[in-house]
Amino acid sequence: MAAANQDQDEISDINIVPLVDIILVVLIIFMVASPASQQSKITVDIPQASSGDPSQGTDPFQVTVNDEGYLFIGGEPVSEADLKSRGEIEVKKNSQVEAILTADKNLDYGSVVKVIDLIKTSGIQKIAISTTSGLEE
């Protein structure tokens, strides 16, 4: 009889370690997939240009402005103050950092100049403006 009670005690315990492992794996998948899906949600209608040079910088500071005037750095929404402070941090890391500005073609000229000024006042001196090839039909 004593042996029968020990078998029942062992079976009545629930092992939750596999459940925790599965939940952690799912959490990691969502954490990795979330920034990738966030980046693709920014819609910017880039102007066309018939000439242009590819960026020569290694790890540029990428700034995006959508048609509503919202600022993004690497797909993450930021304020004007955040843009300036992050630019200053990038300059401290690399004094030759280059900013790549991707702005919607429907933005007014003043909005684009304001963003360029924010980038320049953060200490970044090289700014490239992202365009698409004018040769597309």
N, C-alpha and C positions, 0 to 999 in steps of 0.2 A: 504494500500500500504506500509505503514511503517513496518508492521509486516512481509511482504514478503521479504523486503530487509534484515532484521535481520537474517532470516532463510538462505538466500543465503550467507551472510557473515560467518556464523558459518560453513557451509558446505565447503566453499572455503579454510579454514585453513587446512593444512596438519599436522597431528600429527606424528612426527618422533621418538618419545620416544620408541615405540615398535621396530622400526628398529634398533635403537642404542643398545637396550637390546639384540637383536638377534646377532648383530655383536660382541658385547662384549663376549657373551657366546661362539661363534665360535672361537674368539681369544683365550680365556682361554683354550678351548679344544686343539687347536694347540700348545699352550705353554706347556701344560701338556704332550701331546703325543710326542712332538719333542725329549726330552731327552730319552724317552723310545725307540724310533726308532733309535736314534743315537747309543745307547749302543749295539744293536744287529748287527750293521754293522761292528764291529771289529771282524775280523776272526783271531783266534789264534789256531794253531794246538798244543795242550798241550801234552807234553811227558807223557808216561805211567810209573807207578811205582807200584810194587807189595805190597809195604808197605807205610803207611803214616798216619799221625795223623790229625784229623780235627782241625781247628784253635780254640784256646781257647779264643782269644781276643773278646772284645765287640766292634764293630765298627772299623775294621781294615782299614789301609791306603792301598787302592787297586791300584797297579800299573800294567799296561798291556803294553807289547811290542809286536807289530805284526811282521810278517815275513819280513817286509821292514824296521824294526828298529824304527818305530814311537812310541812315548810314549803317554800313556793315563792314566789319573787319573779319576776313576769313569766314564769311557766312554768319557771323554772330552780330546781332543788332547792338549798336553802341550809340552813345550820345556824342555831341560835339566835344565836350570836356574829356570823355573817354578816348576819343580819337586823338586829341592832342597829347594826353598823358601816355597813351600806348606808343605814339610816334616818338616821344621823348625816350621811352624805354628802349625802343628799337635802335635809336641813335646811340644810346649808351652801349648797347651790345656791339653795334657795327656802325662806325661813323660814315661809311660809304653806302649805307642802305638805300635802296631805290623803292619808291612808292609807285604802285601801278593803280591808277584811278580808272574804274569802270563806272561810267555814268550813263544813265538812260538818255537817249537823244531827244526826248521830249522835255527834259529839264530846261529851265531858262538859264541864260548865260550867267546871271548873278549867283545862282545856286552853285554852279560848278566852280566859279571863281572863289566863292566862300569856302568850299571844301579844299580847294588848292591852297588857299591862304592858311587854313587850319593845319594842313600838312606841312607847309613851309615854316610856320611859326613853331612847330614841334621840333624843328631842327633838320628835317629831311630836305635835302637840296635837289635831289634828282627825282623828278616825277614824270612818269610815262602815262599816256592816256590810251586806254584800250579801245581798239576799233576792229571792225571786221573788214575783210578784203572787199574792195569795190569791184572786183572782177567777177563776183558771183552774180548769177542771173536768176 
